[in-house]
Amino acid sequence: MAYNILILGASYGSLLGTKLLMAGHNVTLVCRSQTARLINAEGTEVRIRLKGEETHRGIRSAGLPGKLDARTPEEVDPTAYDLVGLAMQEPQYAVHAIWTLLVRVAEARVPCLSIMNMPPLPYLKRIPGLDAAKLESSYTNAHVWDRFDPDLMTLCSPDPQAFRPPEQAANLLHVGLPTNFKAATFADPAHNDMLRRLAADIDAVRLDGQDVPVKLRVFDSLFVPLAKWSMLLTGNYRCVTRGEPRPIREAVHSDLEQSRAIYAHVDAIAQRLGADRADGVPFEKYARAAEHLLKPSSAARALAAGAPAIERVDRLVQLIGRTLGMAHPAIDEVVATVDARLAENQRLSA
């Protein structure tokens, strides 16, 4: 049986979408009208490098077993879908058209799988002892999540690194680091059966007899997706400087001991919330991967381009740490640097 899956966000969302199409499931990408017209006319292309190959393969949606279409937010009926994927940047959900679509999704009670770096507030409400109300200032508009049942929301760590080449069309995505999506389970066993079926179907896909990277892995722990926080605070947000943005590799390796300390502190915050040590990723493994991340993070690039809002996982982790009595001066400095860049961008765009 093919599932019908709605994915909000046609850029990073096209990676998960392509994997689902290859596995025989049907996908609708939600995007702007111009991008929707392009995708409906030409499909999508995801470029990914298979193990043992030196060049990237272009995987086009045309001809894949599943069916793809693209729609604007206003055109979507959430009741037609089995699962909703949230793949936009967190500030985009405050846009009126997206917000009203979220309201319809919440009212339709469709289970949602977030592949955002910034966890939706309903997911954080599933973590025992965490007061989500104290974290609302981390969000562009926390009220967009008000109508969601936390039991219908889960989080998937967006570990694969991918980007739209600026010189290419909006229906192309280049995968730089083909790691796996790591999803926590839902509260409902039936929804978890669906997740595991999707994971197994993606696992079974072959291209010219070869395995295709980027899997969907499902974990019983709520905390496995939070392992990304250590990476974001150690690398991605430290790409932001008072001057020009720096590559992730430089952010991590220019002072490896400070990077190790930040990473360990964020891991310790997750463990105070209830994570097991095994839920995380060892620093050494992350540091090796960071050696190949030669561009600034998307957050740093957005700030350099003048964005007045970005996802604030840095502030979220800072606030959670403070509620636990676990402040760290390096994290405070990261937040202050991002705050300063945002304030300047907002001043210039006013």
PECORUR-V492322 format. One record per pair of residues at least 4 apart in sequence whose C-alpha atoms are under 7 Angstrom apart, sorted by the first residue. I is the first residue (numbers start at 1). GAP is how many residues later the second one is. D is the distance in Angstrom with one decimal. If there is no record, write none. Layout:
i=I gap=GAP d=D
i=I gap=GAP d=D
//
This chain:
i=2 gap=22 d=6.3
i=2 gap=23 d=4.7
i=2 gap=24 d=6.7
i=3 gap=22 d=5.3
i=3 gap=23 d=6.2
i=3 gap=79 d=6.2
i=4 gap=21 d=6.4
i=4 gap=22 d=4.9
i=4 gap=23 d=6.0
i=4 gap=77 d=5.0
i=4 gap=78 d=5.5
i=4 gap=79 d=7.0
i=5 gap=21 d=6.1
i=5 gap=22 d=4.9
i=5 gap=23 d=6.3
i=5 gap=76 d=5.5
i=5 gap=77 d=5.9
i=5 gap=78 d=5.0
i=5 gap=79 d=5.8
i=6 gap=21 d=5.9
i=6 gap=22 d=4.9
i=6 gap=23 d=6.2
i=6 gap=75 d=6.3
i=6 gap=77 d=6.3
i=6 gap=78 d=4.7
i=6 gap=79 d=6.0
i=7 gap=6 d=6.3
i=7 gap=21 d=6.1
i=7 gap=22 d=5.0
i=7 gap=23 d=6.1
i=7 gap=77 d=5.7
i=7 gap=78 d=4.4
i=7 gap=79 d=6.0
i=7 gap=80 d=6.6
i=8 gap=21 d=6.0
i=8 gap=22 d=4.7
i=8 gap=77 d=6.1
i=8 gap=78 d=5.2
i=8 gap=79 d=5.5
i=8 gap=80 d=6.1
i=9 gap=4 d=5.2
i=9 gap=20 d=6.3
i=9 gap=21 d=5.5
i=9 gap=22 d=5.8
i=9 gap=78 d=5.0
i=9 gap=79 d=4.8
i=10 gap=4 d=5.3
i=10 gap=19 d=5.4
i=10 gap=20 d=6.2
i=10 gap=21 d=5.8
i=11 gap=153 d=6.9
i=11 gap=162 d=6.7
i=12 gap=75 d=6.4
i=12 gap=150 d=6.8
i=13 gap=4 d=6.0
i=13 gap=74 d=5.1
i=14 gap=4 d=5.7
i=15 gap=4 d=6.5
i=15 gap=31 d=6.6
i=16 gap=4 d=6.3
i=17 gap=4 d=6.1
i=17 gap=10 d=6.2
i=18 gap=4 d=6.1
i=18 gap=43 d=6.7
i=19 gap=4 d=6.4
i=19 gap=183 d=6.2
i=20 gap=4 d=6.5
i=20 gap=5 d=5.4
i=20 gap=182 d=6.5
i=21 gap=4 d=5.1
i=21 gap=5 d=6.1
i=21 gap=6 d=6.8
i=21 gap=43 d=6.1
i=21 gap=44 d=6.1
i=21 gap=45 d=4.3
i=21 gap=46 d=6.7
i=22 gap=42 d=5.5
i=22 gap=43 d=5.9
i=22 gap=44 d=6.5
i=22 gap=183 d=6.6
i=23 gap=42 d=7.0
i=23 gap=178 d=5.3
i=23 gap=179 d=5.2
i=23 gap=182 d=6.1
i=24 gap=41 d=4.6
i=24 gap=42 d=4.2
i=25 gap=41 d=4.7
i=26 gap=40 d=4.8
i=26 gap=41 d=4.7
i=26 gap=42 d=6.0
i=27 gap=40 d=6.3
i=27 gap=41 d=5.0
i=27 gap=42 d=6.6
i=28 gap=40 d=5.8
i=28 gap=41 d=4.9
i=28 gap=42 d=5.3
i=28 gap=43 d=7.0
i=29 gap=40 d=6.4
i=29 gap=41 d=4.6
i=29 gap=42 d=6.3
i=30 gap=40 d=5.8
i=30 gap=41 d=5.1
i=30 gap=42 d=5.5
i=30 gap=43 d=6.0
i=31 gap=4 d=6.3
i=31 gap=5 d=6.0
i=31 gap=39 d=7.0
i=31 gap=40 d=6.3
i=31 gap=41 d=5.3
i=32 gap=4 d=6.1
i=32 gap=40 d=5.7
i=33 gap=4 d=6.2
i=33 gap=39 d=5.7
i=34 gap=4 d=6.4
i=35 gap=4 d=6.2
i=35 gap=135 d=6.4
i=36 gap=4 d=6.0
i=36 gap=34 d=4.8
i=36 gap=35 d=5.6
i=36 gap=36 d=6.9
i=37 gap=4 d=6.1
i=38 gap=4 d=5.9
i=39 gap=4 d=4.4
i=39 gap=5 d=6.0
i=39 gap=31 d=6.3
i=39 gap=132 d=6.1
i=40 gap=29 d=5.7
i=40 gap=30 d=6.0
i=43 gap=17 d=6.9
i=43 gap=18 d=5.5
i=43 gap=19 d=6.0
i=44 gap=16 d=5.6
i=44 gap=17 d=5.3
i=44 gap=127 d=4.8
i=44 gap=128 d=6.0
i=45 gap=13 d=6.1
i=45 gap=14 d=5.4
i=45 gap=15 d=4.3
i=45 gap=16 d=6.3
i=45 gap=126 d=6.3
i=45 gap=127 d=4.8
i=45 gap=128 d=6.4
i=46 gap=12 d=5.7
i=46 gap=13 d=5.2
i=46 gap=14 d=6.5
i=46 gap=126 d=5.8
i=46 gap=127 d=4.8
i=46 gap=128 d=6.0
i=47 gap=9 d=5.6
i=47 gap=10 d=5.3
i=47 gap=11 d=4.4
i=47 gap=12 d=6.1
i=47 gap=126 d=6.2
i=47 gap=127 d=4.8
i=47 gap=128 d=5.9
i=48 gap=8 d=4.9
i=48 gap=9 d=5.3
i=48 gap=10 d=6.6
i=48 gap=126 d=6.6
i=48 gap=127 d=5.2
i=49 gap=4 d=6.4
i=49 gap=6 d=6.0
i=49 gap=7 d=4.1
i=49 gap=8 d=5.8
i=50 gap=162 d=6.1
i=50 gap=163 d=6.5
i=71 gap=4 d=6.0
i=71 gap=5 d=6.7
i=72 gap=4 d=7.0
i=73 gap=24 d=6.1
i=73 gap=25 d=6.1
i=73 gap=28 d=6.0
i=74 gap=23 d=6.7
i=78 gap=26 d=6.7
i=78 gap=27 d=5.5
i=78 gap=30 d=6.5
i=79 gap=29 d=5.8
i=82 gap=28 d=6.5
i=83 gap=27 d=6.0
i=83 gap=28 d=5.4
i=83 gap=29 d=5.9
i=84 gap=26 d=6.7
i=84 gap=27 d=6.3
i=84 gap=28 d=4.7
i=84 gap=29 d=6.1
i=85 gap=27 d=5.8
i=85 gap=28 d=4.8
i=85 gap=29 d=5.6
i=85 gap=30 d=7.0
i=86 gap=27 d=6.2
i=86 gap=28 d=4.5
i=86 gap=29 d=5.8
i=86 gap=30 d=6.6
i=87 gap=27 d=6.5
i=87 gap=28 d=5.3
i=87 gap=29 d=5.6
i=88 gap=4 d=6.4
i=88 gap=28 d=6.7
i=89 gap=27 d=6.7
i=89 gap=222 d=6.5
i=90 gap=28 d=6.5
i=90 gap=221 d=5.4
i=91 gap=49 d=5.4
i=91 gap=218 d=6.4
i=91 gap=219 d=6.2
i=91 gap=220 d=6.5
i=93 gap=5 d=5.4
i=93 gap=6 d=5.6
i=94 gap=4 d=6.8
i=94 gap=5 d=5.7
i=94 gap=46 d=6.8
i=94 gap=47 d=5.9
i=94 gap=50 d=6.6
i=95 gap=4 d=6.0
i=96 gap=4 d=6.1
i=97 gap=4 d=6.4
i=98 gap=4 d=6.2
i=99 gap=4 d=6.4
i=99 gap=45 d=6.0
i=100 gap=4 d=6.5
i=101 gap=4 d=6.2
i=102 gap=4 d=6.1
i=103 gap=4 d=6.2
i=103 gap=44 d=6.7
i=104 gap=4 d=6.0
i=105 gap=4 d=6.3
i=105 gap=5 d=6.1
i=106 gap=4 d=6.8
i=106 gap=41 d=5.9
i=106 gap=42 d=5.1
i=111 gap=41 d=4.6
i=111 gap=42 d=6.0
i=112 gap=40 d=6.1
i=112 gap=41 d=4.9
i=112 gap=42 d=6.3
i=113 gap=40 d=6.2
i=113 gap=41 d=5.1
i=113 gap=42 d=5.7
i=113 gap=43 d=6.6
i=114 gap=40 d=6.2
i=114 gap=41 d=4.8
i=114 gap=42 d=5.7
i=115 gap=40 d=6.4
i=115 gap=41 d=4.9
i=115 gap=42 d=6.0
i=115 gap=43 d=5.3
i=116 gap=42 d=6.5
i=117 gap=41 d=6.4
i=118 gap=193 d=6.3
i=118 gap=195 d=5.6
i=119 gap=4 d=6.5
i=119 gap=36 d=6.6
i=120 gap=4 d=6.9
i=121 gap=4 d=6.4
i=121 gap=11 d=6.7
i=121 gap=24 d=6.4
i=122 gap=4 d=6.9
i=122 gap=23 d=6.7
i=122 gap=26 d=6.4
i=122 gap=27 d=6.7
i=122 gap=28 d=4.5
i=122 gap=31 d=6.5
i=123 gap=27 d=5.7
i=123 gap=30 d=5.7
i=123 gap=31 d=5.9
i=123 gap=32 d=6.9
i=124 gap=8 d=6.3
i=125 gap=5 d=6.9
i=125 gap=7 d=5.9
i=125 gap=25 d=6.4
i=126 gap=24 d=6.2
i=132 gap=4 d=6.9
i=135 gap=181 d=6.4
i=135 gap=184 d=6.4
i=136 gap=6 d=5.5
i=138 gap=174 d=5.9
i=138 gap=177 d=5.7
i=138 gap=178 d=5.4
i=139 gap=173 d=7.0
i=151 gap=35 d=6.4
i=151 gap=36 d=5.2
i=152 gap=34 d=6.6
i=153 gap=33 d=6.7
i=154 gap=30 d=6.1
i=154 gap=31 d=6.5
i=154 gap=32 d=5.7
i=155 gap=28 d=5.7
i=155 gap=29 d=5.8
i=155 gap=70 d=6.4
i=156 gap=25 d=6.1
i=156 gap=26 d=5.2
i=156 gap=27 d=3.9
i=156 gap=28 d=6.3
i=156 gap=69 d=5.7
i=157 gap=24 d=5.6
i=157 gap=25 d=5.1
i=157 gap=26 d=6.3
i=157 gap=68 d=4.4
i=157 gap=71 d=6.4
i=158 gap=23 d=5.7
i=159 gap=20 d=6.0
i=159 gap=21 d=6.2
i=159 gap=22 d=6.0
i=160 gap=17 d=5.4
i=160 gap=18 d=5.1
i=160 gap=19 d=4.6
i=160 gap=20 d=6.0
i=160 gap=21 d=6.9
i=161 gap=14 d=6.0
i=161 gap=15 d=5.4
i=161 gap=16 d=4.7
i=161 gap=17 d=6.6
i=162 gap=11 d=6.7
i=162 gap=12 d=5.5
i=162 gap=13 d=4.1
i=162 gap=14 d=5.4
i=162 gap=15 d=6.9
i=163 gap=10 d=5.7
i=163 gap=11 d=5.4
i=163 gap=12 d=6.6
i=164 gap=8 d=6.2
i=164 gap=9 d=4.8
i=164 gap=10 d=6.1
i=165 gap=9 d=6.9
i=168 gap=4 d=6.7
i=178 gap=35 d=5.9
i=178 gap=36 d=5.3
i=179 gap=35 d=5.3
i=180 gap=34 d=4.6
i=180 gap=35 d=4.8
i=180 gap=36 d=6.0
i=180 gap=37 d=7.0
i=181 gap=33 d=6.8
i=181 gap=34 d=6.1
i=181 gap=35 d=4.9
i=181 gap=36 d=6.1
i=182 gap=34 d=6.1
i=182 gap=35 d=4.8
i=182 gap=36 d=6.0
i=182 gap=43 d=6.1
i=183 gap=34 d=6.0
i=183 gap=35 d=4.8
i=183 gap=36 d=6.0
i=183 gap=42 d=6.4
i=184 gap=34 d=5.8
i=184 gap=35 d=5.0
i=184 gap=36 d=5.8
i=184 gap=37 d=5.9
i=184 gap=38 d=5.2
i=184 gap=40 d=6.7
i=184 gap=41 d=6.7
i=185 gap=7 d=5.9
i=185 gap=33 d=6.5
i=185 gap=34 d=6.1
i=185 gap=35 d=5.4
i=186 gap=5 d=6.3
i=186 gap=6 d=5.9
i=188 gap=4 d=6.5
i=189 gap=4 d=6.2
i=190 gap=4 d=6.5
i=191 gap=4 d=6.4
i=192 gap=4 d=6.1
i=193 gap=4 d=6.1
i=194 gap=4 d=6.2
i=195 gap=4 d=6.2
i=196 gap=4 d=6.1
i=196 gap=22 d=6.6
i=197 gap=4 d=6.1
i=198 gap=4 d=6.2
i=199 gap=4 d=6.1
i=199 gap=16 d=7.0
i=199 gap=17 d=4.9
i=199 gap=18 d=6.2
i=200 gap=4 d=6.3
i=201 gap=4 d=6.8
i=202 gap=13 d=6.4
i=203 gap=12 d=6.3
i=205 gap=6 d=6.8
i=205 gap=7 d=6.8
i=206 gap=4 d=5.1
i=206 gap=5 d=5.0
i=206 gap=6 d=6.1
i=207 gap=4 d=6.5
i=207 gap=5 d=6.6
i=223 gap=52 d=5.3
i=223 gap=56 d=6.5
i=224 gap=55 d=4.8
i=224 gap=56 d=6.5
i=226 gap=44 d=7.0
i=227 gap=52 d=6.8
i=227 gap=53 d=4.8
i=227 gap=54 d=6.3
i=228 gap=4 d=6.2
i=229 gap=4 d=6.1
i=229 gap=37 d=6.9
i=230 gap=4 d=6.0
i=230 gap=33 d=4.9
i=230 gap=36 d=5.2
i=230 gap=37 d=6.1
i=231 gap=4 d=5.7
i=231 gap=32 d=6.9
i=232 gap=4 d=4.7
i=232 gap=5 d=6.0
i=233 gap=4 d=5.5
i=233 gap=5 d=6.8
i=233 gap=81 d=6.1
i=234 gap=4 d=6.4
i=234 gap=18 d=6.4
i=234 gap=25 d=5.6
i=234 gap=28 d=6.0
i=234 gap=29 d=5.8
i=235 gap=4 d=6.5
i=235 gap=13 d=5.3
i=235 gap=16 d=5.5
i=235 gap=17 d=5.4
i=236 gap=12 d=6.0
i=236 gap=61 d=5.1
i=237 gap=63 d=6.9
i=237 gap=77 d=7.0
i=237 gap=97 d=6.8
i=238 gap=13 d=5.6
i=238 gap=96 d=6.3
i=239 gap=6 d=5.4
i=239 gap=7 d=4.8
i=239 gap=8 d=6.0
i=239 gap=9 d=5.9
i=239 gap=12 d=5.6
i=239 gap=57 d=5.8
i=239 gap=58 d=6.4
i=239 gap=61 d=5.8
i=240 gap=5 d=5.1
i=240 gap=6 d=6.9
i=240 gap=60 d=5.0
i=240 gap=98 d=6.7
i=241 gap=4 d=5.8
i=241 gap=96 d=6.5
i=242 gap=95 d=6.6
i=245 gap=51 d=6.1
i=245 gap=55 d=5.8
i=245 gap=56 d=6.8
i=245 gap=59 d=6.9
i=246 gap=4 d=6.5
i=246 gap=5 d=6.7
i=246 gap=50 d=5.3
i=247 gap=4 d=6.3
i=247 gap=46 d=6.9
i=247 gap=47 d=5.3
i=247 gap=48 d=4.4
i=247 gap=49 d=3.9
i=247 gap=50 d=7.0
i=248 gap=4 d=6.2
i=248 gap=42 d=6.4
i=248 gap=45 d=5.6
i=248 gap=46 d=6.3
i=248 gap=47 d=6.2
i=248 gap=48 d=5.4
i=248 gap=49 d=6.3
i=249 gap=4 d=5.9
i=249 gap=41 d=5.1
i=249 gap=42 d=5.1
i=249 gap=43 d=6.9
i=249 gap=44 d=5.5
i=249 gap=45 d=5.9
i=250 gap=4 d=5.3
i=252 gap=4 d=6.1
i=252 gap=7 d=5.7
i=255 gap=4 d=6.3
i=256 gap=4 d=6.1
i=257 gap=4 d=6.2
i=258 gap=4 d=6.2
i=259 gap=4 d=6.1
i=260 gap=4 d=6.1
i=260 gap=23 d=6.7
i=261 gap=4 d=6.1
i=262 gap=4 d=6.3
i=263 gap=4 d=6.2
i=263 gap=20 d=6.8
i=264 gap=4 d=6.1
i=265 gap=4 d=6.4
i=266 gap=4 d=6.5
i=267 gap=4 d=6.3
i=268 gap=4 d=6.2
i=269 gap=4 d=6.5
i=269 gap=52 d=6.1
i=270 gap=4 d=6.5
i=270 gap=5 d=5.5
i=271 gap=4 d=4.2
i=271 gap=5 d=6.0
i=271 gap=6 d=6.8
i=275 gap=4 d=6.3
i=281 gap=4 d=6.9
i=282 gap=4 d=6.6
i=283 gap=4 d=6.0
i=284 gap=4 d=6.2
i=285 gap=4 d=6.4
i=286 gap=4 d=6.1
i=287 gap=4 d=6.5
i=296 gap=4 d=6.0
i=296 gap=5 d=6.3
i=297 gap=4 d=6.2
i=298 gap=4 d=6.0
i=299 gap=4 d=6.3
i=299 gap=11 d=6.4
i=300 gap=4 d=6.2
i=301 gap=4 d=6.2
i=302 gap=4 d=6.5
i=302 gap=5 d=5.4
i=303 gap=4 d=5.0
i=303 gap=38 d=6.7
i=303 gap=39 d=6.9
i=306 gap=39 d=5.2
i=307 gap=38 d=6.3
i=308 gap=34 d=5.7
i=308 gap=37 d=5.3
i=308 gap=38 d=5.0
i=309 gap=33 d=6.7
i=312 gap=4 d=6.3
i=313 gap=4 d=6.1
i=314 gap=4 d=6.2
i=314 gap=21 d=6.0
i=315 gap=4 d=6.1
i=315 gap=20 d=6.0
i=316 gap=4 d=6.2
i=317 gap=4 d=6.0
i=318 gap=4 d=6.2
i=318 gap=9 d=6.9
i=318 gap=13 d=6.7
i=319 gap=4 d=6.3
i=320 gap=4 d=6.5
i=321 gap=4 d=6.1
i=321 gap=5 d=4.6
i=321 gap=6 d=5.6
i=322 gap=4 d=5.4
i=322 gap=5 d=5.4
i=328 gap=4 d=6.3
i=329 gap=4 d=6.2
i=330 gap=4 d=6.3
i=331 gap=4 d=6.3
i=332 gap=4 d=6.1
i=333 gap=4 d=6.1
i=334 gap=4 d=6.3
i=335 gap=4 d=6.0
i=336 gap=4 d=6.1
i=337 gap=4 d=6.4
i=338 gap=4 d=6.1
i=339 gap=4 d=6.1
i=340 gap=4 d=6.3
i=341 gap=4 d=6.2
i=342 gap=4 d=6.0
i=343 gap=4 d=6.1
i=344 gap=4 d=6.2
i=345 gap=4 d=6.1
i=346 gap=4 d=6.0
//
